[in-house]
Amino acid sequence: MDLKHYFRKLREIEAGISTANTFVVSLETSDGGKAGIVTEVKREIAAKMIVEGRAVLAGGDEKQAFLKKQHAERAAIQRAEAAKRMQVTLVPSSEAEQSFSQNTTGSKK
């Protein structure tokens, strides 16, 4: 590929991407690239990947599915982290009953 043609095409594609970050879907490549992986990248990187034939711009459905999956994974990680921080205190039943009876009689006054 001619360098002038490469950079002209790179600038054209980059100008066609309106946002600073965009989503691309990878294509299968001869060096082991897997097809169908959605990724959020900067406009410049997206244009380079498209010109080199390693990716295409993601459609609306692909973006939404990616964001939904990311949100679900983030929520699962946050729940796991919260579970790690959860503190449990074991109280003998006699102390629990005593504490409970003090709290209920104190609130009836």
Beta strands, then each sheet from edge to edge (+ up, - down):
strand 1: 21-26
strand 2: 38-42
strand 3: 55-57
sheet 1: 2+ 1- 3+
end
